[in-house]
Amino acid sequence: MKLTIIIVNYNVQYFLEQCLLSVEKAIKGMAAEVYVVDNNSVDGSVAMVQQKFGWVHLIANKDNPGFSKANNQAMRIAKGEYVLLLNPDTIVQEDTFAQVINFMDQHPDAGGLGVKMVDGRGNYLPESKRGLPTPETAFYKIFGLSAIFSKSKKFNRYYLGHLSINEVHEIEILSGAFMLMRKTALDKVGLLDEAFFMYGEDIDLSWRIIQGGYKNYYYPHTGIIHYKGESTKKGSLNYVFVFYNAMVIFAQKHFSEKNAKLFSFFINVAIWLRASVAVVMRFLRAALLPATDAVFTLGGMLATKNIYASQFHKIYDPQMVYAGFATAIAVWVSSVWLDGGYDKPLKPLRVFKPLIIGTALIFIAYSLLPESLRFSRALLLMGAAIACLVFFASRAIYNWLSTGNAGIKKQVSKRLAVIGEEDEVNRVKNILSQSNLVLGEVLQLSPKSYAAQEKKIELDDVVRVHHIDQVVFCARDI
């Protein structure tokens, strides 16, 4: 057996299918075996592999043990002279395996090899070749110096920016997306460290291969497409915590105590910086629509005031007008917010009730003010009408730009996950069909089936993968 290919899958069925199709072409005429280790996916990945790729060795886990443990499950029984760890959201070229194996055969000192990777748009991915993330290298990466001086040997050692992407190079760190290793090297240095749940395990194993007396190479004469971020949401704050925690584990394992503490300090700084930016951005996104409502309502009210004052020869105290308008707008925005008018999905028709209630409160408070502080009921009433128009229009425009639909219709198709046996699920469907709810997909999850398989129902994954709006529990069956 020349090659063992191991693919760990987690809820990326459609990418996995394309990956296996490309692998099938690339191993044609080659003594190779392919393992797919599924970490309890809920998107039908296991059934798809069973139906379409009978030649694949499938290991279907009943929980999610993590990337390292899942790969090790297959590596322990691998028969190939070479072992390739391949991400499911990748596509290989038809000659990729032949080329990399030929290179490894000609370089007996090679313990591991990575190839040139591009994303779905054809952009080169810098993690195709990496250096050891020492405290100094990590500092330059975390604080953006590696990006500013992308070609510098000193400042961008993390991505080895000084090395040509089109030439073969000896490197330190391979990417877990495509990590080809000599089986005898693995027998000597060991498999993936299972202390790493996800991320960092490729860095650790790459470094141990070098410590074992082998070399790692970057080979650019063949490549793969890596739809980066599909198997994991790499823009999320959770990714930041998991990834940097993996870096701390690596530092504590391979660096001196002094360097490990310094590395951990930089990592913690990075985590807090990223977390702070995420919180600020989340606040700005949440505040954008209320601020838009407030600004346009204020602009409309001021324009109306000027027209009204000119038409009826009124003179208003500017400070009193600004204070009154600002207070009224604050009440309207607060009323809509408390009533859920800023919750997604935005519903334009939902703003009218809280605006009417807010206007009533404003007029009650206005009537209690001394005469010297009352400037104009007419302006407030016209302001309420402007607020209704602005708040309604802002949501309709937002929905139109986001989905192509203004979102004014009340009837929205709902995707349901119903937890229960078939007869109970059918009873639930009949009940719901008699309501005004428009049903879309109804996904049945059988507790007995999962119990028989001793598998966990990961409801958060079910909701995320299948875009579920509501979960219904059948009390009889749980």
Residue pairs with C-beta under 8 A, 6 or more apart in sequence:
1 31
1 32
1 33
1 79
1 80
1 81
2 30
2 31
2 32
2 80
2 81
2 82
2 101
3 27
3 30
3 31
3 32
3 33
3 80
3 81
3 82
3 83
3 84
3 97
3 101
4 32
4 33
4 34
4 35
4 74
4 75
4 78
4 79
4 80
4 82
4 83
4 84
4 183
5 23
5 27
5 32
5 33
5 34
5 35
5 84
5 86
5 97
6 34
6 35
6 37
6 71
6 74
6 75
6 78
6 83
6 84
6 85
6 86
7 16
7 19
7 20
7 23
7 34
7 35
7 36
7 37
7 86
7 87
7 88
8 36
8 37
8 38
8 39
8 67
8 70
8 71
8 85
8 87
8 88
9 16
9 36
9 37
9 38
9 39
9 41
9 45
9 88
10 38
10 39
10 40
10 41
10 64
10 88
10 231
11 41
11 42
11 43
11 45
11 461
11 465
12 41
12 43
12 45
12 88
12 89
12 230
12 231
13 41
13 43
13 44
13 45
13 48
15 88
15 89
15 227
15 230
15 231
16 36
16 45
16 48
16 49
16 88
16 89
17 48
17 52
18 91
19 86
19 87
19 88
19 89
19 90
19 91
19 92
20 34
20 36
20 49
20 52
20 53
20 56
22 90
22 91
22 92
22 93
22 94
23 34
23 86
23 92
24 53
24 55
25 94
26 92
26 93
26 94
26 95
26 96
26 97
26 98
27 34
27 97
28 94
30 97
30 98
32 80
32 97
33 57
33 78
33 79
33 80
34 55
34 56
34 57
35 56
35 57
35 58
35 59
35 74
35 78
36 49
36 53
36 56
36 57
36 58
36 59
36 88
37 59
37 61
37 70
37 71
37 73
37 74
38 45
38 46
38 49
38 58
38 59
38 60
38 61
39 61
39 63
39 64
39 65
39 66
39 70
40 60
40 61
40 62
40 63
40 64
40 455
40 456
40 458
41 461
41 465
42 457
42 458
42 461
42 462
42 465
42 466
43 465
43 466
46 58
46 60
49 56
49 58
50 58
57 74
59 70
59 73
59 74
61 70
61 73
62 453
62 454
62 455
62 456
63 455
63 456
64 458
66 194
66 196
66 197
66 198
67 176
67 192
67 196
67 197
67 198
67 199
67 201
68 192
68 193
68 194
68 195
68 196
68 197
68 198
68 201
69 194
71 85
71 191
71 192
71 201
72 191
72 192
72 194
75 83
75 186
75 191
75 192
76 191
78 183
80 183
81 182
81 183
82 101
82 104
82 180
82 181
82 182
82 183
83 180
83 181
83 182
83 183
83 186
84 97
84 178
84 179
84 180
84 181
85 176
85 178
85 179
85 181
85 202
86 92
86 177
86 178
86 179
87 176
87 177
87 178
87 226
87 231
88 231
89 226
89 227
89 228
89 230
89 231
90 117
90 177
90 178
90 224
90 225
90 226
90 227
91 224
91 225
92 178
92 224
93 222
93 223
93 224
95 222
96 115
96 222
96 223
96 224
99 219
99 221
99 222
100 113
100 115
100 180
100 219
100 222
103 110
103 113
103 168
103 217
103 219
104 110
104 113
104 180
104 182
107 215
107 217
109 214
109 215
110 182
110 214
110 215
110 216
110 217
111 181
111 182
111 185
111 189
111 209
111 210
111 212
111 214
111 215
111 216
112 174
112 179
112 180
112 181
112 182
112 185
112 205
112 206
112 209
112 214
112 216
112 217
113 174
113 180
113 181
113 216
113 217
113 218
113 219
114 128
114 129
114 171
114 174
114 175
114 178
114 179
114 180
114 216
114 217
114 218
114 219
115 128
115 178
115 218
115 219
115 220
115 222
115 223
115 224
116 124
116 128
116 165
116 166
116 218
116 219
116 220
116 222
116 223
116 224
117 124
117 125
117 127
117 128
117 175
117 177
117 178
117 223
117 224
117 225
117 226
118 124
118 125
118 223
118 224
118 225
118 226
119 125
119 225
119 226
119 227
119 228
120 225
120 227
124 165
125 226
125 228
126 159
126 161
127 159
127 175
127 177
128 165
128 175
128 218
128 220
129 159
129 160
129 163
129 165
129 169
129 171
129 173
129 218
130 158
130 159
130 160
130 171
130 172
130 173
130 174
130 175
130 203
131 137
131 157
131 158
131 159
131 160
131 171
131 172
131 173
132 172
132 173
132 203
132 207
133 141
133 158
133 173
133 203
133 247
133 250
133 263
134 157
134 255
134 259
134 263
135 251
135 255
135 259
135 262
135 263
135 266
136 157
137 157
137 158
138 158
138 247
138 263
138 266
138 267
139 145
139 266
140 146
140 154
140 155
140 156
140 157
140 158
141 158
142 266
142 267
142 269
142 270
142 273
145 155
145 156
146 152
146 155
146 156
146 157
146 158
146 159
146 161
147 156
148 155
149 155
149 156
149 161
150 156
150 159
150 161
151 161
151 162
152 161
152 162
153 161
153 162
155 161
156 162
160 169
160 171
160 218
163 169
163 171
163 218
165 220
166 220
167 220
168 217
168 218
168 219
168 220
168 221
169 217
169 218
170 215
170 216
170 217
170 218
171 216
171 217
171 218
172 206
172 207
172 210
172 216
173 202
173 203
173 206
173 207
173 216
174 202
174 206
174 216
175 202
176 201
176 202
177 224
177 226
177 228
178 224
178 226
179 202
179 205
179 206
181 205
181 209
182 214
185 209
185 212
185 214
188 212
189 205
189 208
189 209
189 211
189 212
190 208
191 205
192 201
192 204
192 205
193 201
193 204
193 205
193 253
195 249
195 253
196 204
196 246
196 249
196 250
197 242
197 246
198 232
198 242
198 246
199 242
199 243
199 246
200 243
200 246
200 247
200 249
200 250
201 246
203 247
203 250
204 250
204 253
204 254
206 216
207 254
209 216
210 216
228 234
229 235
232 239
233 239
237 274
237 275
237 278
240 270
240 271
240 274
240 275
240 278
241 271
244 267
244 270
244 271
247 263
247 267
248 263
248 264
248 267
251 259
251 260
251 263
251 264
251 267
252 260
252 264
255 263
286 342
289 342
289 346
289 394
289 395
289 398
290 333
290 337
290 342
292 394
293 332
293 333
293 336
293 387
293 390
293 391
293 394
294 329
294 330
294 333
296 390
296 394
297 329
297 332
297 383
297 386
297 387
297 390
297 391
298 325
298 326
298 329
300 383
300 386
300 389
300 390
301 325
301 328
301 329
301 379
301 382
301 383
301 386
302 325
304 379
304 382
304 383
304 386
305 316
305 321
305 379
308 314
308 376
308 378
308 379
308 382
309 315
309 316
314 376
316 375
316 376
317 375
320 373
320 375
321 375
321 379
324 375
324 379
324 380
325 383
327 362
328 362
328 380
328 383
328 384
329 383
329 387
331 358
331 361
331 362
332 354
332 355
332 358
332 359
332 384
332 387
332 391
334 358
335 354
335 355
335 357
335 358
335 361
336 342
336 351
336 354
336 355
336 358
336 391
338 354
339 350
339 353
339 354
339 357
340 350
341 347
341 350
341 351
341 354
341 391
345 399
345 407
345 412
346 395
346 398
346 399
346 407
347 395
347 407
347 410
348 391
348 392
348 393
348 395
348 396
348 399
348 406
348 407
348 408
349 392
349 408
349 410
351 388
351 391
351 392
351 395
352 388
352 392
355 384
355 387
355 388
355 391
356 384
359 380
359 381
359 384
362 380
362 384
363 377
363 380
366 374
366 377
366 380
395 407
396 406
396 407
396 408
397 406
399 405
399 406
399 407
400 406
400 407
411 436
411 438
412 438
413 438
413 439
413 440
414 437
414 438
414 439
414 440
414 469
414 470
415 440
415 441
415 442
415 443
415 466
415 467
415 468
415 469
415 470
416 432
416 439
416 440
416 441
416 442
416 443
416 468
416 469
416 470
416 471
416 472
417 442
417 443
417 445
417 459
417 462
417 463
417 466
417 468
417 470
417 471
417 472
418 424
418 425
418 428
418 429
418 442
418 443
418 444
418 445
418 471
418 472
418 474
419 445
419 447
419 457
419 471
419 472
419 473
419 474
419 477
419 478
420 428
420 444
420 445
420 446
420 447
420 472
420 473
420 474
420 476
420 477
420 478
421 446
421 447
421 448
421 474
421 477
422 444
422 446
424 474
424 476
424 477
425 442
425 444
425 474
427 474
428 472
428 474
429 439
429 442
432 439
433 439
440 469
441 466
443 462
443 466
443 468
445 457
445 462
447 457
447 477
447 478
448 477
450 456
450 457
459 471
462 468
462 471
463 471
